Amino acid sequence: MSENFYRAFEDRHRGTRELISQRLKVYLPFITPLLEGDGSRRAADLGCGRGEWLEILIGCGFDANGIDLDEGMLEACQERGLPAQQNDALSYLATLEDNSLAIVSGFHIAEHIPFPDLQTLVAEALRVLIPGGVLILETPNAENIAVGTNGFYLDPTHERPIPHLLLSFLTDYTGFSRSKLLRLQEPDQLKNPDHPVDLLAVLSAVSPDYAIVAQKAAALEKLQAFDEAFGKDYGLALDALAQRYDHARQNSIEEIRTQSQAQAQHGVWLESLVGQVSDRTLELEIRAHKLDVLTERLNGQVHEQLQEMHGQLHEAALQLVRVEAQAKEAELTARLEVQRIQAEAVYSTVEARSKEIEEFYKEAEARGNEAKACYEEAEARGNEAKVRCEAAEARAAELQRQLDESLGNAHLWYTRAVAYESHQRALLASTSWRLTAPLRFCARTAGRVLRSPRHTIKGIIRGLASRAVRFVLARPRLSMKLNRGLKKFPRLHQRLSNMARNRSASQPYAAAVTPMADFNVTMQGEPAPGSQRQTQRANAIYQALESAANSKVEK
């Protein structure tokens, strides 16, 4: 391979330095805990390339060194002043002491070397790493079908794809305490589980690269600092994308089936409508045909009547000839008069009959015109029905378009509603909402006091008076003394008595000796007759009657 060929190849197909540096930041949670404590901070980047990872390691505070065989790549590192040397990875690791490095990394070198050399590299890395140190091996992901069948072979120095299960097993088999699979560089939009997945995404959008991060055994408290990074999931797997694709395809099929059923129902309705229009048109055609038949029948009847009238006229003429022949023997004057009179009568009859025939013919012609008008009206209604059918079809298409638009708007508002509900739940579950709960309670209480201070003060006084009454009722001697003293103030005595009665009315009726009975003893000085045997309700009625009687006596 010619000089600087591989550097030019990397510049075109691997990506810019800025892009690679941004992608490599995913490994920071696996290396930053190594900066804590007094352990070694040395790091070795095998196949360092243009030095993007070296820059990150040095920027974090590690003593990093790059190893590469390609002179073009080493020149790129030297142009930036990065520590890099030309050497074979296995030879370099063989020169290092045990437990001397915190990090051993190799980005896209595993696919360039035979598998036995890869086994040796992993074993040497385990030897030179300090307890808790990490090995990072990144390589193309053959799980991506486009990468495994095409993209991998774009680099002429690649040996063969390495499945992630094989590389993960190799680190575990070699002796690392744990390892983590990181799928990398998948499209950002597919990280959203609701983003649609098509067949092309299943074939080419699986994470195109992956990495195995393996950690050497160490004390439990040291390993706990890495638990969060090792506990996360990274990237997109082929089976996950395939399941999302199948789910989306199934939803699409269900949606198409639903639309087809709706369109089928709409088609049945249109067919029913067209059938009704056809039946109506056929009915009109039948009626028009009947009108034609009726017109022909009327024309035939008129013709027969005319023929009959002509025959009658002929017979009448013959009759006149016979009459004239028979009357020749009569006198000429009488004959002429008779003939004149008869001729006038015949003429009048013939004229009247002719008028009847003419009127009948006109009536037949009018009926024929009416039948023709009915036929034209039926034809016009058929055309109007056809126009209405076409308008109904256009309206149905417009309704279908509006339905599709409404479904899209409904989905949009549903998505927004779900987002608002999630925001509200997050607010109610937030720490700030719970911490401010006492403040909100105090604010509501203060607001009630400020809105009605007089009502609040009366409530406090009633509560204190109620507690005082309970305190006095529990002490009979004190009650009797206060009763004698309070009789000097009738109004106050009456109000306290009512308060005691109201308190007794709120107690259960089942008590054998009610609080009202106790109050009768303490406030009046002697028990009410039968108060020990009556129910609470009876005692209350009795006390009310007694109070009314006392007030009447006092008046």
C-alpha positions in Angstrom: 0.0 0.0 0.0 1.5 3.4 -1.0 2.5 6.0 1.5 -0.3 8.2 2.9 -2.9 6.1 1.1 -4.6 4.9 4.3 -4.6 8.4 5.8 -6.4 9.8 2.7 -8.8 6.8 2.9 -9.6 7.6 6.6 -10.1 11.3 5.8 -12.7 10.5 3.2 -14.6 7.5 4.7 -14.2 7.7 8.5 -15.3 11.3 9.1 -13.8 14.6 10.2 -11.8 14.9 13.4 -14.6 16.9 15.0 -17.2 14.2 14.3 -14.9 11.4 15.6 -14.1 13.4 18.8 -17.8 13.9 19.4 -18.5 10.2 19.0 -15.7 9.2 21.4 -17.1 11.1 24.3 -19.5 8.2 24.9 -16.5 6.4 26.7 -15.9 9.2 29.2 -18.1 7.6 32.0 -15.9 4.5 31.7 -12.6 6.3 32.2 -13.2 9.4 34.5 -13.5 7.3 37.7 -9.9 6.1 37.1 -8.7 9.6 37.8 -9.8 9.3 41.5 -7.2 8.0 44.0 -3.5 7.5 43.6 -3.5 4.8 40.9 -1.7 4.9 37.6 -3.0 7.3 35.0 -1.0 5.9 32.1 -3.0 5.0 28.9 -2.1 3.3 25.6 -4.1 3.8 22.4 -3.3 0.9 20.0 -3.8 2.0 16.4 -4.1 5.6 17.4 -4.8 6.8 13.8 -5.1 10.6 13.6 -5.0 11.0 17.4 -8.6 12.0 18.3 -8.7 9.7 21.3 -5.2 10.7 22.4 -6.4 14.3 22.6 -9.4 13.4 24.8 -7.2 11.3 27.1 -4.7 14.0 27.6 -7.4 16.6 28.0 -8.9 14.5 30.9 -5.5 14.3 32.6 -4.2 10.9 31.5 -0.6 10.2 30.6 -1.4 8.8 27.1 0.8 7.3 24.4 -0.3 6.3 20.8 0.9 3.3 18.9 0.5 2.9 15.1 2.3 1.3 12.1 1.1 3.7 9.4 3.5 6.6 8.8 0.7 8.9 7.4 -1.3 8.5 10.7 1.8 9.1 12.8 2.5 12.3 10.8 -1.1 13.5 11.6 -0.4 13.0 15.3 3.0 14.7 15.2 1.5 17.7 13.4 -0.7 18.2 16.5 2.1 17.5 19.0 0.6 14.2 20.2 2.8 11.5 21.7 2.8 8.7 19.2 5.3 6.1 18.1 5.6 3.5 15.3 5.4 0.1 16.7 3.4 -3.2 16.6 0.7 -3.4 19.3 1.7 -6.8 20.6 5.4 -5.9 20.7 4.6 -2.7 22.6 2.4 -4.5 25.2 5.1 -7.1 25.7 7.6 -4.4 26.9 5.2 -3.1 29.6 5.2 -4.2 33.2 2.3 -5.9 35.0 -0.3 -3.6 36.4 1.2 -0.5 34.8 -1.7 1.0 32.7 -5.1 2.3 33.6 -6.5 2.2 30.0 -5.8 0.1 26.9 -7.8 1.1 23.9 -8.0 -0.1 20.3 -10.3 1.6 17.9 -10.9 -0.4 14.7 -7.9 -2.6 15.0 -9.5 -5.9 16.0 -10.8 -6.5 12.4 -7.3 -5.8 11.0 -5.5 -8.7 12.8 -5.8 -12.5 12.8 -7.9 -13.9 15.6 -4.9 -15.6 17.4 -3.2 -12.2 17.6 -6.4 -10.7 18.9 -6.5 -13.3 21.7 -2.9 -12.5 22.6 -3.7 -8.7 22.6 -6.6 -9.2 25.0 -4.5 -11.4 27.3 -1.6 -8.9 27.3 -4.0 -6.0 28.0 -5.3 -7.9 31.1 -1.8 -8.4 32.3 -0.7 -4.7 32.0 -3.9 -3.2 33.3 -4.1 -2.1 37.0 -7.0 -3.5 39.1 -10.1 -1.8 37.9 -8.5 -0.7 34.6 -10.5 -0.9 31.4 -9.9 -2.3 27.9 -11.8 -0.6 25.0 -12.1 -2.4 21.7 -14.3 -0.8 19.0 -15.0 -2.5 15.6 -17.6 -2.5 12.8 -20.9 -4.1 13.8 -21.7 -7.0 11.4 -25.2 -7.1 13.0 -25.9 -4.1 10.6 -26.7 -6.0 7.4 -25.4 -3.2 5.1 -22.1 -3.0 7.1 -21.7 -6.8 7.3 -22.3 -7.4 3.6 -20.9 -4.2 2.0 -19.4 -1.5 4.2 -17.0 -3.7 6.0 -15.2 -4.7 2.8 -14.7 -1.1 1.8 -11.4 -1.1 3.8 -8.9 -3.4 2.0 -7.0 -4.1 5.2 -9.9 -5.7 7.0 -9.6 -9.4 7.8 -13.2 -10.4 8.6 -16.1 -9.1 10.8 -16.1 -10.0 14.4 -19.6 -10.6 16.0 -20.0 -8.9 19.3 -20.9 -12.1 21.1 -17.4 -13.5 20.1 -15.5 -10.4 21.3 -17.5 -10.3 24.5 -16.9 -14.0 25.2 -13.2 -13.5 24.5 -12.8 -10.8 27.2 -14.8 -12.9 29.7 -12.8 -16.0 28.8 -9.5 -14.2 29.2 -10.3 -13.2 32.8 -11.9 -9.8 32.8 -14.4 -9.4 35.7 -17.1 -7.8 33.5 -17.7 -6.4 30.1 -20.3 -4.1 28.4 -21.6 -4.0 24.8 -21.9 -0.5 23.4 -23.8 -0.2 20.0 -22.7 3.1 18.4 -23.4 5.7 15.7 -27.0 4.8 15.0 -29.2 7.6 13.4 -30.4 10.1 16.1 -34.1 10.0 14.9 -34.4 6.3 15.4 -33.5 6.7 19.1 -37.1 7.9 19.5 -39.2 4.7 19.9 -42.1 6.4 18.2 -40.2 7.2 15.0 -41.4 5.1 12.0 -39.1 2.3 10.9 -39.0 1.2 7.2 -37.3 -1.8 5.6 -34.2 0.2 4.7 -33.8 1.2 8.3 -33.9 -2.5 9.4 -31.2 -3.3 6.8 -28.9 -0.3 7.3 -29.8 1.7 10.5 -28.7 -0.8 13.1 -25.7 0.7 15.0 -22.9 0.5 12.4 -20.1 0.1 15.1 -19.9 -1.5 18.5 -17.4 -1.6 21.3 -16.6 -4.0 24.1 -15.5 -2.3 27.3 -14.0 -4.9 29.7 -12.8 -4.2 33.3 -10.2 -5.9 35.3 -11.2 -7.3 38.7 -10.7 -4.9 41.7 -12.0 -4.1 45.1 -15.8 -3.8 45.3 -15.8 -0.1 46.4 -13.6 0.8 43.4 -15.8 -1.0 40.9 -19.0 0.7 42.3 -17.9 4.0 40.7 -18.3 2.3 37.3 -21.7 0.7 37.9 -23.8 3.4 36.3 -21.8 3.3 33.1 -21.9 -0.5 32.9 -25.6 -0.6 33.8 -26.9 1.4 30.8 -28.0 0.2 27.4 -26.5 1.6 24.3 -27.5 1.8 20.6 -30.0 -0.1 18.4 -30.0 -3.9 17.9 -31.3 -5.6 14.8 -34.1 -7.5 16.5 -35.4 -4.3 18.2 -35.6 -2.5 14.8 -37.2 -5.5 13.2 -39.8 -5.7 15.9 -40.6 -2.0 15.5 -40.8 -2.5 11.7 -43.2 -5.4 12.1 -45.3 -3.5 14.6 -45.5 -0.5 12.3 -46.3 -2.7 9.3 -49.1 -4.5 11.3 -50.5 -1.1 12.3 -50.4 0.1 8.7 -52.2 -3.1 7.6 -54.9 -2.7 10.2 -55.4 1.0 9.2 -55.7 0.0 5.5 -58.1 -2.8 6.4 -60.2 -0.3 8.4 -60.2 2.2 5.5 -61.1 -0.6 3.1 -64.1 -1.6 5.2 -65.3 2.0 5.4 -64.9 2.4 1.7 -66.7 -0.9 1.1 -69.6 0.3 3.3 -69.7 3.6 1.4 -69.7 1.7 -1.9 -72.6 -0.4 -0.8 -74.5 2.8 0.1 -73.7 4.3 -3.3 -74.8 1.1 -5.1 -78.0 1.2 -3.1 -78.6 4.8 -4.2 -77.8 4.0 -7.8 -80.2 1.0 -7.7 -82.9 3.3 -6.3 -82.3 5.8 -9.1 -82.3 3.0 -11.7 -85.6 1.7 -10.3 -87.1 5.2 -10.5 -85.9 5.7 -14.1 -87.4 2.3 -15.1 -90.7 3.2 -13.5 -90.8 6.4 -15.4 -90.0 4.6 -18.7 -92.8 2.2 -18.0 -95.2 5.0 -17.4 -94.1 6.7 -20.6 -94.6 3.5 -22.5 -98.1 3.2 -21.1 -98.9 6.7 -22.2 -97.7 5.9 -25.7 -100.0 2.8 -25.8 -102.9 4.9 -24.5 -102.3 7.6 -27.1 -102.3 4.9 -29.9 -105.5 3.4 -28.5 -107.2 6.8 -28.4 -106.1 7.5 -32.0 -107.6 4.1 -33.1 -110.9 4.8 -31.3 -111.2 8.3 -33.0 -110.5 6.7 -36.4 -113.2 4.1 -35.9 -115.7 6.7 -34.7 -115.0 8.8 -37.8 -115.5 5.7 -40.1 -118.7 5.0 -38.3 -119.9 8.6 -38.8 -119.0 8.4 -42.5 -121.1 5.2 -42.8 -124.0 6.9 -41.0 -123.8 9.9 -43.4 -123.9 7.5 -46.4 -126.9 5.7 -45.0 -128.6 9.0 -44.4 -128.0 10.1 -48.0 -129.5 6.8 -49.3 -132.5 7.3 -47.1 -133.0 10.7 -48.5 -132.9 9.3 -52.0 -135.5 6.7 -51.1 -137.7 9.3 -49.5 -137.5 11.5 -52.6 -138.4 8.5 -54.9 -141.4 7.6 -52.7 -142.6 11.3 -52.6 -142.6 11.8 -56.4 -146.3 11.2 -56.5 -147.0 14.1 -54.0 -147.6 17.5 -55.1 -144.5 19.4 -56.2 -144.8 22.2 -53.8 -145.4 20.0 -50.8 -142.6 17.8 -51.9 -140.2 20.6 -52.2 -141.2 22.0 -48.8 -140.9 18.7 -47.2 -137.6 18.1 -48.9 -136.4 21.5 -47.8 -137.4 20.9 -44.2 -135.9 17.5 -44.2 -132.7 18.8 -45.9 -132.4 21.5 -43.2 -132.9 19.0 -40.5 -130.4 16.7 -41.9 -127.9 19.5 -42.4 -128.3 20.6 -38.8 -127.8 17.1 -37.6 -124.8 16.6 -39.8 -123.3 19.9 -38.7 -123.9 19.1 -35.0 -122.4 15.7 -35.5 -119.4 17.2 -37.3 -118.8 19.6 -34.4 -118.9 16.7 -31.9 -116.4 14.8 -34.0 -114.2 17.9 -34.3 -114.3 18.5 -30.5 -113.6 14.8 -29.8 -110.6 15.0 -32.1 -109.3 18.1 -30.4 -109.7 16.4 -27.0 -107.8 13.4 -28.3 -105.0 15.6 -29.6 -104.8 17.4 -26.2 -104.5 14.1 -24.4 -101.7 13.1 -26.8 -99.9 16.4 -26.1 -100.3 15.8 -22.4 -98.9 12.3 -22.7 -95.9 13.7 -24.6 -95.3 16.3 -21.9 -95.4 13.6 -19.2 -92.8 11.6 -21.1 -90.6 14.7 -21.5 -91.0 15.4 -17.7 -90.0 11.8 -16.9 -87.0 12.1 -19.1 -85.9 15.4 -17.4 -86.3 13.8 -13.9 -84.1 10.9 -15.0 -81.4 13.4 -16.1 -81.8 15.3 -12.8 -81.4 12.0 -10.9 -78.2 11.3 -12.8 -76.8 14.7 -12.0 -77.6 14.2 -8.3 -75.9 10.8 -8.3 -72.7 12.4 -9.8 -72.9 15.2 -7.1 -73.3 12.6 -4.4 -70.2 10.8 -5.6 -68.2 14.1 -5.6 -69.6 14.8 -2.1 -68.5 11.4 -0.9 -65.0 12.0 -2.2 -64.9 15.3 -0.4 -66.1 13.7 2.9 -63.4 11.0 2.6 -60.8 13.8 2.2 -62.2 15.7 5.2 -62.2 12.4 7.2 -58.6 11.7 6.4 -57.7 15.3 7.4 -59.7 15.0 10.7 -57.9 11.7 11.6 -54.5 13.5 11.1 -55.7 16.4 13.3 -57.0 14.0 15.9 -53.7 12.2 16.1 -51.9 15.6 16.5 -54.2 16.8 19.3 -53.9 13.4 20.9 -50.1 13.6 20.9 -50.3 17.1 22.4 -52.8 16.0 25.1 -50.5 13.1 26.1 -47.5 15.5 26.3 -49.6 18.0 28.5 -50.7 15.2 30.8 -47.2 13.9 31.2 -46.0 17.4 32.0 -48.8 17.8 34.6 -47.9 14.5 36.2 -44.2 15.4 36.3 -45.1 18.7 38.0 -47.4 17.1 40.6 -44.7 14.5 41.3 -41.8 17.0 41.5 -40.0 17.8 44.7 -40.7 21.5 44.5 -44.5 20.9 44.5 -44.3 18.7 47.6 -42.0 21.2 49.4 -44.3 24.1 48.8 -47.4 22.2 50.0 -47.2 23.8 53.6 -46.8 27.2 52.0 -49.9 26.8 49.9 -51.9 25.5 53.0 -50.8 28.6 55.0 -51.7 30.9 52.2 -55.2 29.3 51.9 -55.7 29.6 55.7 -54.6 33.2 55.8 -56.9 34.0 52.9 -59.9 32.6 54.7 -59.1 34.6 57.9 -58.6 37.9 55.9 -61.8 37.3 53.9 -64.1 36.8 57.0 -62.2 37.7 60.3 -65.5 38.1 62.3 -66.7 34.6 61.3 -63.3 33.2 62.2 -63.3 34.9 65.6 -66.8 33.6 66.4 -65.7 30.1 65.5 -62.8 30.3 67.9 -65.0 31.6 70.7 -67.6 28.8 70.1 -64.9 26.2 70.2 -63.5 27.6 73.5 -67.0 27.8 75.0 -67.8 24.2 73.9 -64.5 22.9 75.6 -65.5 24.9 78.7 -68.9 23.3 78.9 -67.4 19.8 78.5 -64.9 20.6 81.3 -67.7 21.8 83.6 -70.0 18.9 82.9 -67.3 16.5 83.9 -67.1 18.1 87.4 -70.6 18.1 89.1 -69.7 20.2 92.1 -68.2 22.9 90.0 -71.3 22.8 87.7 -73.6 23.3 90.7 -71.6 26.3 91.9 -71.5 27.9 88.5 -75.3 27.2 88.0 -76.1 29.1 91.2 -73.9 31.9 90.1 -75.1 32.1 86.5 -78.8 32.3 87.5 -78.1 35.9 88.3 -77.5 36.4 84.5 -80.5 34.7 82.9 -79.5 35.3 79.3 -76.0 33.8 79.7 -77.5 30.9 81.7 -80.0 30.3 79.0 -77.4 30.3 76.2 -75.1 27.9 78.1 -78.1 25.6 78.7 -78.9 25.6 75.0 -75.3 24.8 74.2 -75.4 21.8 76.5 -78.6 20.6 75.0 -77.3 20.9 71.5 -74.2 19.0 72.5 -76.3 16.2 74.0 -78.5 16.0 70.9 -75.5 15.2 68.8 -74.7 12.1 71.0 -76.0 8.5 70.2 -79.5 7.7 71.5 -78.5 4.4 72.9 -76.7 5.7 76.0 -78.3 4.7 79.3 -77.5 8.0 81.0 -77.3 10.8 78.5 -75.2 13.9 78.7 -78.4 15.9 78.8 -79.4 14.1 82.0 -76.0 15.0 83.5 -76.6 18.6 82.6 -80.1 18.5 84.2 -78.4 17.3 87.4 -75.6 19.8 87.3 -77.5 22.9 86.0 -80.8 22.5 87.8 -79.5 20.8 91.0 -81.7 17.7 90.8 -82.3 15.0 88.3 -85.4 15.2 85.9 -88.1 12.8 86.7 -87.7 9.6 84.8 -84.6 10.9 83.1 -82.7 7.7 83.9 -85.3 5.6 82.1 -86.1 7.8 79.1 -84.3 7.9 75.7 -82.2 10.9 74.8 -84.9 12.2 72.4 -87.5 12.0 75.2 -85.2 13.8 77.6 -84.6 16.6 75.0 -88.4 17.1 74.6 -88.9 17.1 78.3 -86.2 19.7 78.9 -87.7 21.9 76.1 -91.1 21.7 77.8 -89.7 22.4 81.2 -87.7 25.4 79.9 -90.9 26.8 78.3 -92.9 26.4 81.5 -90.2 28.0 83.6 -90.0 31.0 81.3 -93.8 31.4 81.4 -93.8 31.3 85.2 -91.0 33.9 85.4 -93.1 36.2 83.1 
